[in-house]
Amino acid sequence: MVNLTKEGLFSNKLMEEIREKFAFIDSDPITKKKRLFFDNAGGSFRLKSAVEKFSEFDMFPDHPQREHEAARYLAEIEERGIEDIRIIFNGKTGSISPYLTASQAIFDITGVITENIDGTNIVTTELEHPSAFDSAKFYANKLGKELRTAKTNPITGGVDVEEITKLIDDNTCLLTVIYASNISGAILDIETIVREARKIKPNLYIIVDSVQHAPHGIIDMEKTPVDAMNFAPYKFFGIRGCGIAYLSERAAKLPHHSLNGKSEGDWQLGSPAPAHFAAISEIVNYVCWIGSQFSNEKDKRILYVEGMRRIALHERTLLEVLLNGTERVKGLRNIMGVTVHLDYEDLSKRDLIVAITIDNLDFKEAVRQYEKENVIVYERVASSIYSKRMLESFGMTGSIRISPLHCNSVEEVEELLEVTQKIAERSVAVSRSE
């Protein structure tokens, strides 16, 4: 049982303010009925201000590379957005490049690095999102390089540092690794991975997929000096239709598709929508606003870090409630007929994702039963290209994924637990009657 007097939770007043900033926080956008949304690893709640700013600036007919007033204003919006992206990454140098999706960014950057850097092998892990794993495999096959894959740890739900570093040698041209799993929530020790990998090969190129982790934790390119990292605004309280990549100075200068006359490290092709940058600035402004509730600092990066730290603390308490329950309701660990998978005790090394199964209940049927109770969760099954490799690495055929966000309340988690107990009891009763 969780002690809810912990300082990690946002105050009731702050929670009210936070929840007011998100669209459809407690209702279905179609039926308008009450709904609990716990599929934020597949998308996320949207900041109203991000949607509003996108709509406002996307209506401008002006091109930001012109000289009149409205055009100059749009150019400023884009420049401010790029600076705010640098705040997210703490990337003071290097290049920022927008893509249609974060997956597209990974494929493009993987190709550029592997085609231009000498080496006979590429190292990745079993835990990767298909965009990272499949791009590594594609270019390994295309270029005749060996693909080396680090195994997962079924206890932590992650990948151990040593499993990765033992595969690296002088002939490794690229290491591509995920920051946190969208199956288990396990956060990999990227700082140690980067340090130990470069002890083996000091000039090793490294890509990190931070799509899952970015909405839940602090990213710091100063502490993890990798060559590329991405995030997806639509999973980060923002807008669909855009993926963002950071590239180190040396990676940005590698031969890549570019327009003649542009600077060497400029990866932008065509005209990105200033509205996307405006929406990302709203994400950063929102996180800084949370930080300002706890700090009098004026520096934007400091406020952003404090905001993300407070988000992580609140989410860790929600994770504790999910697992252990409260005085009012049992946690997932204690509901008969429910199994919590990849249940690593150190919650500081987990993002807010829980994978469960319910006895005698098919994953898809379980998700349907949750929906009947106005709760949205998602099944991850081995028949899906987005789950197969990761699940099989853990010896699993599937799970029900529960992924709240920091704008969820303890009361909502308690309601989810009540629904889970009801579904589990119903499943047991049906099994006994057969």
Beta strands, then each sheet from edge to edge (+ up, - down):
strand 1: 36-37
strand 2: 95-99
strand 3: 121-125
strand 4: 146-150
strand 5: 172-178
strand 6: 206-209
strand 7: 228-231
strand 8: 243-247
strand 9: 338-341
strand 10: 354-358
strand 11: 375-376
strand 12: 378-381
strand 13: 398-402
sheet 1: 1+ 11+
sheet 2: 2+ 8- 7+ 6+ 5+ 3+ 4+
sheet 3: 9+ 10- 13+ 12-
end
